[in-house]
Amino acid sequence: MLGYKPREFASQMNLNLNNGWAIVRTFVDMVMREDDGKYVLVKDPNKPTIRLYQVPADTFEEDEDAGHEMGIDEQDE
């Protein structure tokens, strides 16, 4: 395992830390413009573009009882 201090690592990659904070600020501003709700952030793999999609409130939620029961069945087998 190899570890780096964040500033040293950034300088090795020629990263400007101020630019990194500007990116975070842009993202926060984008999110703050939206209404309350649940969103998915998607980065286009071929372009320097990110998109924010609103999804229904129950998206990505699993039934907790079903997951618990499945875990018990798997142990019995």
mmCIF file of the N, C-alpha and C atoms, coordinates in Angstrom:
data_MODEL
# 
_entry.id   MODEL 
# 
loop_
_atom_site.group_PDB 
_atom_site.id 
_atom_site.type_symbol 
_atom_site.label_atom_id 
_atom_site.label_alt_id 
_atom_site.label_comp_id 
_atom_site.label_asym_id 
_atom_site.label_entity_id 
_atom_site.label_seq_id 
_atom_site.pdbx_PDB_ins_code 
_atom_site.Cartn_x 
_atom_site.Cartn_y 
_atom_site.Cartn_z 
_atom_site.occupancy 
_atom_site.B_iso_or_equiv 
_atom_site.pdbx_formal_charge 
_atom_site.auth_seq_id 
_atom_site.auth_comp_id 
_atom_site.auth_asym_id 
_atom_site.auth_atom_id 
_atom_site.pdbx_PDB_model_num 
ATOM 1   N N  . MET A 1 1  ? 0.844   -1.161  0.000   1.00 0.00 ? 1  MET A N  1 
ATOM 2   C CA . MET A 1 1  ? 0.000   0.000   0.000   1.00 0.00 ? 1  MET A CA 1 
ATOM 3   C C  . MET A 1 1  ? 0.894   1.231   0.000   1.00 0.00 ? 1  MET A C  1 
ATOM 4   N N  . LEU A 1 2  ? 0.468   2.212   -0.746  1.00 0.00 ? 2  LEU A N  1 
ATOM 5   C CA . LEU A 1 2  ? 1.237   3.441   -0.865  1.00 0.00 ? 2  LEU A CA 1 
ATOM 6   C C  . LEU A 1 2  ? 0.328   4.615   -0.547  1.00 0.00 ? 2  LEU A C  1 
ATOM 7   N N  . GLY A 1 3  ? 0.785   5.497   0.287   1.00 0.00 ? 3  GLY A N  1 
ATOM 8   C CA . GLY A 1 3  ? -0.031  6.643   0.669   1.00 0.00 ? 3  GLY A CA 1 
ATOM 9   C C  . GLY A 1 3  ? 0.620   7.948   0.269   1.00 0.00 ? 3  GLY A C  1 
ATOM 10  N N  . TYR A 1 4  ? -0.205  8.938   0.007   1.00 0.00 ? 4  TYR A N  1 
ATOM 11  C CA . TYR A 1 4  ? 0.277   10.270  -0.353  1.00 0.00 ? 4  TYR A CA 1 
ATOM 12  C C  . TYR A 1 4  ? -0.461  11.300  0.483   1.00 0.00 ? 4  TYR A C  1 
ATOM 13  N N  . LYS A 1 5  ? 0.214   12.395  0.742   1.00 0.00 ? 5  LYS A N  1 
ATOM 14  C CA . LYS A 1 5  ? -0.467  13.534  1.347   1.00 0.00 ? 5  LYS A CA 1 
ATOM 15  C C  . LYS A 1 5  ? -1.256  14.207  0.232   1.00 0.00 ? 5  LYS A C  1 
ATOM 16  N N  . PRO A 1 6  ? -2.463  14.692  0.523   1.00 0.00 ? 6  PRO A N  1 
ATOM 17  C CA . PRO A 1 6  ? -3.326  15.251  -0.538  1.00 0.00 ? 6  PRO A CA 1 
ATOM 18  C C  . PRO A 1 6  ? -2.658  16.347  -1.367  1.00 0.00 ? 6  PRO A C  1 
ATOM 19  N N  . ARG A 1 7  ? -1.949  17.258  -0.748  1.00 0.00 ? 7  ARG A N  1 
ATOM 20  C CA . ARG A 1 7  ? -1.321  18.351  -1.511  1.00 0.00 ? 7  ARG A CA 1 
ATOM 21  C C  . ARG A 1 7  ? -0.215  17.824  -2.418  1.00 0.00 ? 7  ARG A C  1 
ATOM 22  N N  . GLU A 1 8  ? 0.575   16.859  -1.921  1.00 0.00 ? 8  GLU A N  1 
ATOM 23  C CA . GLU A 1 8  ? 1.641   16.281  -2.749  1.00 0.00 ? 8  GLU A CA 1 
ATOM 24  C C  . GLU A 1 8  ? 1.046   15.525  -3.934  1.00 0.00 ? 8  GLU A C  1 
ATOM 25  N N  . PHE A 1 9  ? -0.016  14.771  -3.676  1.00 0.00 ? 9  PHE A N  1 
ATOM 26  C CA . PHE A 1 9  ? -0.661  14.005  -4.729  1.00 0.00 ? 9  PHE A CA 1 
ATOM 27  C C  . PHE A 1 9  ? -1.234  14.941  -5.795  1.00 0.00 ? 9  PHE A C  1 
ATOM 28  N N  . ALA A 1 10 ? -1.876  16.024  -5.356  1.00 0.00 ? 10 ALA A N  1 
ATOM 29  C CA . ALA A 1 10 ? -2.443  16.999  -6.291  1.00 0.00 ? 10 ALA A CA 1 
ATOM 30  C C  . ALA A 1 10 ? -1.345  17.642  -7.135  1.00 0.00 ? 10 ALA A C  1 
ATOM 31  N N  . SER A 1 11 ? -0.217  17.956  -6.518  1.00 0.00 ? 11 SER A N  1 
ATOM 32  C CA . SER A 1 11 ? 0.855   18.587  -7.290  1.00 0.00 ? 11 SER A CA 1 
ATOM 33  C C  . SER A 1 11 ? 1.452   17.611  -8.300  1.00 0.00 ? 11 SER A C  1 
ATOM 34  N N  . GLN A 1 12 ? 1.506   16.317  -7.974  1.00 0.00 ? 12 GLN A N  1 
ATOM 35  C CA . GLN A 1 12 ? 2.013   15.327  -8.923  1.00 0.00 ? 12 GLN A CA 1 
ATOM 36  C C  . GLN A 1 12 ? 1.131   15.231  -10.164 1.00 0.00 ? 12 GLN A C  1 
ATOM 37  N N  . MET A 1 13 ? -0.170  15.438  -9.977  1.00 0.00 ? 13 MET A N  1 
ATOM 38  C CA . MET A 1 13 ? -1.101  15.354  -11.104 1.00 0.00 ? 13 MET A CA 1 
ATOM 39  C C  . MET A 1 13 ? -1.347  16.718  -11.747 1.00 0.00 ? 13 MET A C  1 
ATOM 40  N N  . ASN A 1 14 ? -0.629  17.737  -11.258 1.00 0.00 ? 14 ASN A N  1 
ATOM 41  C CA . ASN A 1 14 ? -0.798  19.089  -11.781 1.00 0.00 ? 14 ASN A CA 1 
ATOM 42  C C  . ASN A 1 14 ? -2.210  19.620  -11.534 1.00 0.00 ? 14 ASN A C  1 
ATOM 43  N N  . LEU A 1 15 ? -2.784  19.263  -10.409 1.00 0.00 ? 15 LEU A N  1 
ATOM 44  C CA . LEU A 1 15 ? -4.125  19.729  -10.048 1.00 0.00 ? 15 LEU A CA 1 
ATOM 45  C C  . LEU A 1 15 ? -4.048  21.042  -9.291  1.00 0.00 ? 15 LEU A C  1 
ATOM 46  N N  . ASN A 1 16 ? -4.963  21.917  -9.577  1.00 0.00 ? 16 ASN A N  1 
ATOM 47  C CA . ASN A 1 16 ? -5.084  23.161  -8.836  1.00 0.00 ? 16 ASN A CA 1 
ATOM 48  C C  . ASN A 1 16 ? -6.194  22.955  -7.809  1.00 0.00 ? 16 ASN A C  1 
ATOM 49  N N  . LEU A 1 17 ? -5.863  23.033  -6.515  1.00 0.00 ? 17 LEU A N  1 
ATOM 50  C CA . LEU A 1 17 ? -6.859  22.791  -5.475  1.00 0.00 ? 17 LEU A CA 1 
ATOM 51  C C  . LEU A 1 17 ? -7.989  23.813  -5.521  1.00 0.00 ? 17 LEU A C  1 
ATOM 52  N N  . ASN A 1 18 ? -7.691  25.039  -5.902  1.00 0.00 ? 18 ASN A N  1 
ATOM 53  C CA . ASN A 1 18 ? -8.751  26.048  -6.020  1.00 0.00 ? 18 ASN A CA 1 
ATOM 54  C C  . ASN A 1 18 ? -9.756  25.654  -7.092  1.00 0.00 ? 18 ASN A C  1 
ATOM 55  N N  . ASN A 1 19 ? -9.286  25.064  -8.177  1.00 0.00 ? 19 ASN A N  1 
ATOM 56  C CA . ASN A 1 19 ? -10.182 24.603  -9.230  1.00 0.00 ? 19 ASN A CA 1 
ATOM 57  C C  . ASN A 1 19 ? -11.076 23.471  -8.701  1.00 0.00 ? 19 ASN A C  1 
ATOM 58  N N  . GLY A 1 20 ? -10.529 22.623  -7.861  1.00 0.00 ? 20 GLY A N  1 
ATOM 59  C CA . GLY A 1 20 ? -11.329 21.544  -7.270  1.00 0.00 ? 20 GLY A CA 1 
ATOM 60  C C  . GLY A 1 20 ? -12.481 22.092  -6.447  1.00 0.00 ? 20 GLY A C  1 
ATOM 61  N N  . TRP A 1 21 ? -12.219 23.130  -5.661  1.00 0.00 ? 21 TRP A N  1 
ATOM 62  C CA . TRP A 1 21 ? -13.286 23.732  -4.862  1.00 0.00 ? 21 TRP A CA 1 
ATOM 63  C C  . TRP A 1 21 ? -14.309 24.432  -5.756  1.00 0.00 ? 21 TRP A C  1 
ATOM 64  N N  . ALA A 1 22 ? -13.865 24.970  -6.872  1.00 0.00 ? 22 ALA A N  1 
ATOM 65  C CA . ALA A 1 22 ? -14.801 25.602  -7.811  1.00 0.00 ? 22 ALA A CA 1 
ATOM 66  C C  . ALA A 1 22 ? -15.755 24.555  -8.386  1.00 0.00 ? 22 ALA A C  1 
ATOM 67  N N  . ILE A 1 23 ? -15.247 23.369  -8.631  1.00 0.00 ? 23 ILE A N  1 
ATOM 68  C CA . ILE A 1 23 ? -16.101 22.284  -9.131  1.00 0.00 ? 23 ILE A CA 1 
ATOM 69  C C  . ILE A 1 23 ? -17.131 21.897  -8.081  1.00 0.00 ? 23 ILE A C  1 
ATOM 70  N N  . VAL A 1 24 ? -16.698 21.788  -6.837  1.00 0.00 ? 24 VAL A N  1 
ATOM 71  C CA . VAL A 1 24 ? -17.630 21.466  -5.751  1.00 0.00 ? 24 VAL A CA 1 
ATOM 72  C C  . VAL A 1 24 ? -18.692 22.559  -5.639  1.00 0.00 ? 24 VAL A C  1 
ATOM 73  N N  . ARG A 1 25 ? -18.277 23.807  -5.723  1.00 0.00 ? 25 ARG A N  1 
ATOM 74  C CA . ARG A 1 25 ? -19.211 24.931  -5.627  1.00 0.00 ? 25 ARG A CA 1 
ATOM 75  C C  . ARG A 1 25 ? -20.248 24.880  -6.755  1.00 0.00 ? 25 ARG A C  1 
ATOM 76  N N  . THR A 1 26 ? -19.808 24.568  -7.962  1.00 0.00 ? 26 THR A N  1 
ATOM 77  C CA . THR A 1 26 ? -20.716 24.464  -9.105  1.00 0.00 ? 26 THR A CA 1 
ATOM 78  C C  . THR A 1 26 ? -21.737 23.362  -8.876  1.00 0.00 ? 26 THR A C  1 
ATOM 79  N N  . PHE A 1 27 ? -21.278 22.231  -8.370  1.00 0.00 ? 27 PHE A N  1 
ATOM 80  C CA . PHE A 1 27 ? -22.182 21.114  -8.089  1.00 0.00 ? 27 PHE A CA 1 
ATOM 81  C C  . PHE A 1 27 ? -23.199 21.493  -7.011  1.00 0.00 ? 27 PHE A C  1 
ATOM 82  N N  . VAL A 1 28 ? -22.751 22.106  -5.936  1.00 0.00 ? 28 VAL A N  1 
ATOM 83  C CA . VAL A 1 28 ? -23.657 22.517  -4.852  1.00 0.00 ? 28 VAL A CA 1 
ATOM 84  C C  . VAL A 1 28 ? -24.677 23.524  -5.365  1.00 0.00 ? 28 VAL A C  1 
ATOM 85  N N  . ASP A 1 29 ? -24.248 24.484  -6.153  1.00 0.00 ? 29 ASP A N  1 
ATOM 86  C CA . ASP A 1 29 ? -25.179 25.462  -6.721  1.00 0.00 ? 29 ASP A CA 1 
ATOM 87  C C  . ASP A 1 29 ? -26.237 24.775  -7.583  1.00 0.00 ? 29 ASP A C  1 
ATOM 88  N N  . MET A 1 30 ? -25.813 23.787  -8.365  1.00 0.00 ? 30 MET A N  1 
ATOM 89  C CA . MET A 1 30 ? -26.745 23.057  -9.226  1.00 0.00 ? 30 MET A CA 1 
ATOM 90  C C  . MET A 1 30 ? -27.787 22.319  -8.388  1.00 0.00 ? 30 MET A C  1 
ATOM 91  N N  . VAL A 1 31 ? -27.358 21.688  -7.318  1.00 0.00 ? 31 VAL A N  1 
ATOM 92  C CA . VAL A 1 31 ? -28.273 20.930  -6.462  1.00 0.00 ? 31 VAL A CA 1 
ATOM 93  C C  . VAL A 1 31 ? -29.212 21.867  -5.700  1.00 0.00 ? 31 VAL A C  1 
ATOM 94  N N  . MET A 1 32 ? -28.691 22.991  -5.243  1.00 0.00 ? 32 MET A N  1 
ATOM 95  C CA . MET A 1 32 ? -29.507 23.919  -4.453  1.00 0.00 ? 32 MET A CA 1 
ATOM 96  C C  . MET A 1 32 ? -30.623 24.562  -5.280  1.00 0.00 ? 32 MET A C  1 
ATOM 97  N N  . ARG A 1 33 ? -30.460 24.631  -6.597  1.00 0.00 ? 33 ARG A N  1 
ATOM 98  C CA . ARG A 1 33 ? -31.516 25.193  -7.457  1.00 0.00 ? 33 ARG A CA 1 
ATOM 99  C C  . ARG A 1 33 ? -32.714 24.267  -7.571  1.00 0.00 ? 33 ARG A C  1 
ATOM 100 N N  . GLU A 1 34 ? -32.532 23.002  -7.294  1.00 0.00 ? 34 GLU A N  1 
ATOM 101 C CA . GLU A 1 34 ? -33.601 22.014  -7.461  1.00 0.00 ? 34 GLU A CA 1 
ATOM 102 C C  . GLU A 1 34 ? -34.536 21.987  -6.257  1.00 0.00 ? 34 GLU A C  1 
ATOM 103 N N  . ASP A 1 35 ? -35.763 21.511  -6.488  1.00 0.00 ? 35 ASP A N  1 
ATOM 104 C CA . ASP A 1 35 ? -36.722 21.330  -5.405  1.00 0.00 ? 35 ASP A CA 1 
ATOM 105 C C  . ASP A 1 35 ? -36.286 20.153  -4.536  1.00 0.00 ? 35 ASP A C  1 
ATOM 106 N N  . ASP A 1 36 ? -36.867 20.063  -3.330  1.00 0.00 ? 36 ASP A N  1 
ATOM 107 C CA . ASP A 1 36 ? -36.586 18.922  -2.464  1.00 0.00 ? 36 ASP A CA 1 
ATOM 108 C C  . ASP A 1 36 ? -37.036 17.642  -3.152  1.00 0.00 ? 36 ASP A C  1 
ATOM 109 N N  . GLY A 1 37 ? -36.308 16.578  -2.946  1.00 0.00 ? 37 GLY A N  1 
ATOM 110 C CA . GLY A 1 37 ? -36.655 15.304  -3.560  1.00 0.00 ? 37 GLY A CA 1 
ATOM 111 C C  . GLY A 1 37 ? -35.452 14.390  -3.621  1.00 0.00 ? 37 GLY A C  1 
ATOM 112 N N  . LYS A 1 38 ? -35.587 13.346  -4.404  1.00 0.00 ? 38 LYS A N  1 
ATOM 113 C CA . LYS A 1 38 ? -34.512 12.378  -4.582  1.00 0.00 ? 38 LYS A CA 1 
ATOM 114 C C  . LYS A 1 38 ? -33.995 12.501  -6.005  1.00 0.00 ? 38 LYS A C  1 
ATOM 115 N N  . TYR A 1 39 ? -32.672 12.526  -6.140  1.00 0.00 ? 39 TYR A N  1 
ATOM 116 C CA . TYR A 1 39 ? -32.041 12.746  -7.430  1.00 0.00 ? 39 TYR A CA 1 
ATOM 117 C C  . TYR A 1 39 ? -30.944 11.719  -7.672  1.00 0.00 ? 39 TYR A C  1 
ATOM 118 N N  . VAL A 1 40 ? -30.615 11.537  -8.934  1.00 0.00 ? 40 VAL A N  1 
ATOM 119 C CA . VAL A 1 40 ? -29.502 10.681  -9.330  1.00 0.00 ? 40 VAL A CA 1 
ATOM 120 C C  . VAL A 1 40 ? -28.539 11.540  -10.137 1.00 0.00 ? 40 VAL A C  1 
ATOM 121 N N  . LEU A 1 41 ? -27.268 11.494  -9.766  1.00 0.00 ? 41 LEU A N  1 
ATOM 122 C CA . LEU A 1 41 ? -26.237 12.227  -10.475 1.00 0.00 ? 41 LEU A CA 1 
ATOM 123 C C  . LEU A 1 41 ? -25.562 11.259  -11.441 1.00 0.00 ? 41 LEU A C  1 
ATOM 124 N N  . VAL A 1 42 ? -25.518 11.631  -12.727 1.00 0.00 ? 42 VAL A N  1 
ATOM 125 C CA . VAL A 1 42 ? -24.958 10.758  -13.756 1.00 0.00 ? 42 VAL A CA 1 
ATOM 126 C C  . VAL A 1 42 ? -23.898 11.527  -14.527 1.00 0.00 ? 42 VAL A C  1 
ATOM 127 N N  . LYS A 1 43 ? -22.726 10.909  -14.678 1.00 0.00 ? 43 LYS A N  1 
ATOM 128 C CA . LYS A 1 43 ? -21.668 11.507  -15.483 1.00 0.00 ? 43 LYS A CA 1 
ATOM 129 C C  . LYS A 1 43 ? -21.630 10.806  -16.826 1.00 0.00 ? 43 LYS A C  1 
ATOM 130 N N  . ASP A 1 44 ? -21.666 11.580  -17.888 1.00 0.00 ? 44 ASP A N  1 
ATOM 131 C CA . ASP A 1 44 ? -21.556 11.027  -19.231 1.00 0.00 ? 44 ASP A CA 1 
ATOM 132 C C  . ASP A 1 44 ? -20.132 10.503  -19.402 1.00 0.00 ? 44 ASP A C  1 
ATOM 133 N N  . PRO A 1 45 ? -19.953 9.214   -19.722 1.00 0.00 ? 45 PRO A N  1 
ATOM 134 C CA . PRO A 1 45 ? -18.599 8.652   -19.801 1.00 0.00 ? 45 PRO A CA 1 
ATOM 135 C C  . PRO A 1 45 ? -17.772 9.194   -20.962 1.00 0.00 ? 45 PRO A C  1 
ATOM 136 N N  . ASN A 1 46 ? -18.419 9.734   -21.967 1.00 0.00 ? 46 ASN A N  1 
ATOM 137 C CA . ASN A 1 46 ? -17.700 10.204  -23.147 1.00 0.00 ? 46 ASN A CA 1 
ATOM 138 C C  . ASN A 1 46 ? -17.571 11.721  -23.238 1.00 0.00 ? 46 ASN A C  1 
ATOM 139 N N  . LYS A 1 47 ? -18.173 12.427  -22.308 1.00 0.00 ? 47 LYS A N  1 
ATOM 140 C CA . LYS A 1 47 ? -18.154 13.887  -22.347 1.00 0.00 ? 47 LYS A CA 1 
ATOM 141 C C  . LYS A 1 47 ? -17.900 14.424  -20.943 1.00 0.00 ? 47 LYS A C  1 
ATOM 142 N N  . PRO A 1 48 ? -17.388 15.637  -20.836 1.00 0.00 ? 48 PRO A N  1 
ATOM 143 C CA . PRO A 1 48 ? -17.213 16.241  -19.504 1.00 0.00 ? 48 PRO A CA 1 
ATOM 144 C C  . PRO A 1 48 ? -18.527 16.842  -19.007 1.00 0.00 ? 48 PRO A C  1 
ATOM 145 N N  . THR A 1 49 ? -19.565 16.011  -18.940 1.00 0.00 ? 49 THR A N  1 
ATOM 146 C CA . THR A 1 49 ? -20.909 16.471  -18.596 1.00 0.00 ? 49 THR A CA 1 
ATOM 147 C C  . THR A 1 49 ? -21.468 15.632  -17.456 1.00 0.00 ? 49 THR A C  1 
ATOM 148 N N  . ILE A 1 50 ? -22.103 16.308  -16.494 1.00 0.00 ? 50 ILE A N  1 
ATOM 149 C CA . ILE A 1 50 ? -22.856 15.586  -15.470 1.00 0.00 ? 50 ILE A CA 1 
ATOM 150 C C  . ILE A 1 50 ? -24.301 16.042  -15.553 1.00 0.00 ? 50 ILE A C  1 
ATOM 151 N N  . ARG A 1 51 ? -25.195 15.122  -15.269 1.00 0.00 ? 51 ARG A N  1 
ATOM 152 C CA . ARG A 1 51 ? -26.627 15.436  -15.307 1.00 0.00 ? 51 ARG A CA 1 
ATOM 153 C C  . ARG A 1 51 ? -27.250 15.010  -13.985 1.00 0.00 ? 51 ARG A C  1 
ATOM 154 N N  . LEU A 1 52 ? -28.255 15.753  -13.571 1.00 0.00 ? 52 LEU A N  1 
ATOM 155 C CA . LEU A 1 52 ? -28.979 15.469  -12.347 1.00 0.00 ? 52 LEU A CA 1 
ATOM 156 C C  . LEU A 1 52 ? -30.413 15.152  -12.724 1.00 0.00 ? 52 LEU A C  1 
ATOM 157 N N  . TYR A 1 53 ? -30.854 13.921  -12.404 1.00 0.00 ? 53 TYR A N  1 
ATOM 158 C CA . TYR A 1 53 ? -32.205 13.483  -12.739 1.00 0.00 ? 53 TYR A CA 1 
ATOM 159 C C  . TYR A 1 53 ? -33.017 13.301  -11.467 1.00 0.00 ? 53 TYR A C  1 
ATOM 160 N N  . GLN A 1 54 ? -34.236 13.823  -11.473 1.00 0.00 ? 54 GLN A N  1 
ATOM 161 C CA . GLN A 1 54 ? -35.123 13.603  -10.339 1.00 0.00 ? 54 GLN A CA 1 
ATOM 162 C C  . GLN A 1 54 ? -35.792 12.247  -10.513 1.00 0.00 ? 54 GLN A C  1 
ATOM 163 N N  . VAL A 1 55 ? -35.876 11.480  -9.426  1.00 0.00 ? 55 VAL A N  1 
ATOM 164 C CA . VAL A 1 55 ? -36.495 10.161  -9.465  1.00 0.00 ? 55 VAL A CA 1 
ATOM 165 C C  . VAL A 1 55 ? -37.586 10.107  -8.400  1.00 0.00 ? 55 VAL A C  1 
ATOM 166 N N  . PRO A 1 56 ? -38.538 9.180   -8.515  1.00 0.00 ? 56 PRO A N  1 
ATOM 167 C CA . PRO A 1 56 ? -39.580 9.054   -7.500  1.00 0.00 ? 56 PRO A CA 1 
ATOM 168 C C  . PRO A 1 56 ? -38.984 8.788   -6.116  1.00 0.00 ? 56 PRO A C  1 
ATOM 169 N N  . ALA A 1 57 ? -39.681 9.227   -5.096  1.00 0.00 ? 57 ALA A N  1 
ATOM 170 C CA . ALA A 1 57 ? -39.172 9.146   -3.722  1.00 0.00 ? 57 ALA A CA 1 
ATOM 171 C C  . ALA A 1 57 ? -38.874 7.718   -3.275  1.00 0.00 ? 57 ALA A C  1 
ATOM 172 N N  . ASP A 1 58 ? -39.593 6.726   -3.779  1.00 0.00 ? 58 ASP A N  1 
ATOM 173 C CA . ASP A 1 58 ? -39.377 5.347   -3.324  1.00 0.00 ? 58 ASP A CA 1 
ATOM 174 C C  . ASP A 1 58 ? -38.362 4.585   -4.177  1.00 0.00 ? 58 ASP A C  1 
ATOM 175 N N  . THR A 1 59 ? -37.691 5.256   -5.097  1.00 0.00 ? 59 THR A N  1 
ATOM 176 C CA . THR A 1 59 ? -36.690 4.610   -5.938  1.00 0.00 ? 59 THR A CA 1 
ATOM 177 C C  . THR A 1 59 ? -35.496 4.185   -5.094  1.00 0.00 ? 59 THR A C  1 
ATOM 178 N N  . PHE A 1 60 ? -34.943 3.015   -5.384  1.00 0.00 ? 60 PHE A N  1 
ATOM 179 C CA . PHE A 1 60 ? -33.767 2.448   -4.725  1.00 0.00 ? 60 PHE A CA 1 
ATOM 180 C C  . PHE A 1 60 ? -34.029 1.999   -3.289  1.00 0.00 ? 60 PHE A C  1 
ATOM 181 N N  . GLU A 1 61 ? -35.269 1.945   -2.869  1.00 0.00 ? 61 GLU A N  1 
ATOM 182 C CA . GLU A 1 61 ? -35.575 1.472   -1.527  1.00 0.00 ? 61 GLU A CA 1 
ATOM 183 C C  . GLU A 1 61 ? -36.064 0.044   -1.614  1.00 0.00 ? 61 GLU A C  1 
ATOM 184 N N  . GLU A 1 62 ? -35.470 -0.806  -0.791  1.00 0.00 ? 62 GLU A N  1 
ATOM 185 C CA . GLU A 1 62 ? -35.889 -2.195  -0.745  1.00 0.00 ? 62 GLU A CA 1 
ATOM 186 C C  . GLU A 1 62 ? -36.772 -2.408  0.466   1.00 0.00 ? 62 GLU A C  1 
ATOM 187 N N  . ASP A 1 63 ? -37.644 -3.392  0.365   1.00 0.00 ? 63 ASP A N  1 
ATOM 188 C CA . ASP A 1 63 ? -38.475 -3.756  1.493   1.00 0.00 ? 63 ASP A CA 1 
ATOM 189 C C  . ASP A 1 63 ? -37.580 -4.407  2.539   1.00 0.00 ? 63 ASP A C  1 
ATOM 190 N N  . GLU A 1 64 ? -37.466 -3.799  3.721   1.00 0.00 ? 64 GLU A N  1 
ATOM 191 C CA . GLU A 1 64 ? -36.548 -4.301  4.741   1.00 0.00 ? 64 GLU A CA 1 
ATOM 192 C C  . GLU A 1 64 ? -36.917 -5.706  5.201   1.00 0.00 ? 64 GLU A C  1 
ATOM 193 N N  . ASP A 1 65 ? -38.209 -6.011  5.311   1.00 0.00 ? 65 ASP A N  1 
ATOM 194 C CA . ASP A 1 65 ? -38.631 -7.336  5.750   1.00 0.00 ? 65 ASP A CA 1 
ATOM 195 C C  . ASP A 1 65 ? -38.247 -8.398  4.733   1.00 0.00 ? 65 ASP A C  1 
ATOM 196 N N  . ALA A 1 66 ? -38.394 -8.102  3.455   1.00 0.00 ? 66 ALA A N  1 
ATOM 197 C CA . ALA A 1 66 ? -38.059 -9.068  2.408   1.00 0.00 ? 66 ALA A CA 1 
ATOM 198 C C  . ALA A 1 66 ? -36.570 -9.365  2.419   1.00 0.00 ? 66 ALA A C  1 
ATOM 199 N N  . GLY A 1 67 ? -35.747 -8.363  2.600   1.00 0.00 ? 67 GLY A N  1 
ATOM 200 C CA . GLY A 1 67 ? -34.310 -8.571  2.652   1.00 0.00 ? 67 GLY A CA 1 
ATOM 201 C C  . GLY A 1 67 ? -33.900 -9.381  3.858   1.00 0.00 ? 67 GLY A C  1 
ATOM 202 N N  . HIS A 1 68 ? -34.561 -9.154  4.979   1.00 0.00 ? 68 HIS A N  1 
ATOM 203 C CA . HIS A 1 68 ? -34.255 -9.889  6.198   1.00 0.00 ? 68 HIS A CA 1 
ATOM 204 C C  . HIS A 1 68 ? -34.662 -11.347 6.052   1.00 0.00 ? 68 HIS A C  1 
ATOM 205 N N  . GLU A 1 69 ? -35.850 -11.589 5.491   1.00 0.00 ? 69 GLU A N  1 
ATOM 206 C CA . GLU A 1 69 ? -36.322 -12.967 5.311   1.00 0.00 ? 69 GLU A CA 1 
ATOM 207 C C  . GLU A 1 69 ? -35.421 -13.719 4.338   1.00 0.00 ? 69 GLU A C  1 
ATOM 208 N N  . MET A 1 70 ? -34.941 -13.045 3.293   1.00 0.00 ? 70 MET A N  1 
ATOM 209 C CA . MET A 1 70 ? -34.075 -13.699 2.327   1.00 0.00 ? 70 MET A CA 1 
ATOM 210 C C  . MET A 1 70 ? -32.776 -14.134 3.011   1.00 0.00 ? 70 MET A C  1 
ATOM 211 N N  . GLY A 1 71 ? -32.259 -13.309 3.898   1.00 0.00 ? 71 GLY A N  1 
ATOM 212 C CA . GLY A 1 71 ? -31.035 -13.652 4.606   1.00 0.00 ? 71 GLY A CA 1 
ATOM 213 C C  . GLY A 1 71 ? -31.211 -14.896 5.464   1.00 0.00 ? 71 GLY A C  1 
ATOM 214 N N  . ILE A 1 72 ? -32.367 -15.067 6.071   1.00 0.00 ? 72 ILE A N  1 
ATOM 215 C CA . ILE A 1 72 ? -32.639 -16.248 6.891   1.00 0.00 ? 72 ILE A CA 1 
ATOM 216 C C  . ILE A 1 72 ? -32.734 -17.486 6.005   1.00 0.00 ? 72 ILE A C  1 
ATOM 217 N N  . ASP A 1 73 ? -33.427 -17.373 4.855   1.00 0.00 ? 73 ASP A N  1 
ATOM 218 C CA . ASP A 1 73 ? -33.565 -18.516 3.958   1.00 0.00 ? 73 ASP A CA 1 
ATOM 219 C C  . ASP A 1 73 ? -32.202 -18.962 3.445   1.00 0.00 ? 73 ASP A C  1 
ATOM 220 N N  . GLU A 1 74 ? -31.339 -18.000 3.131   1.00 0.00 ? 74 GLU A N  1 
ATOM 221 C CA . GLU A 1 74 ? -30.020 -18.359 2.611   1.00 0.00 ? 74 GLU A CA 1 
ATOM 222 C C  . GLU A 1 74 ? -29.200 -19.113 3.631   1.00 0.00 ? 74 GLU A C  1 
ATOM 223 N N  . GLN A 1 75 ? -29.361 -18.777 4.912   1.00 0.00 ? 75 GLN A N  1 
ATOM 224 C CA . GLN A 1 75 ? -28.620 -19.446 5.964   1.00 0.00 ? 75 GLN A CA 1 
ATOM 225 C C  . GLN A 1 75 ? -29.107 -20.886 6.166   1.00 0.00 ? 75 GLN A C  1 
ATOM 226 N N  . ASP A 1 76 ? -30.406 -21.132 5.960   1.00 0.00 ? 76 ASP A N  1 
ATOM 227 C CA . ASP A 1 76 ? -30.979 -22.448 6.170   1.00 0.00 ? 76 ASP A CA 1 
ATOM 228 C C  . ASP A 1 76 ? -30.523 -23.449 5.113   1.00 0.00 ? 76 ASP A C  1 
ATOM 229 N N  . GLU A 1 77 ? -30.189 -22.950 3.929   1.00 0.00 ? 77 GLU A N  1 
ATOM 230 C CA . GLU A 1 77 ? -29.843 -23.855 2.822   1.00 0.00 ? 77 GLU A CA 1 
ATOM 231 C C  . GLU A 1 77 ? -28.467 -24.324 2.896   1.00 0.00 ? 77 GLU A C  1 
# 
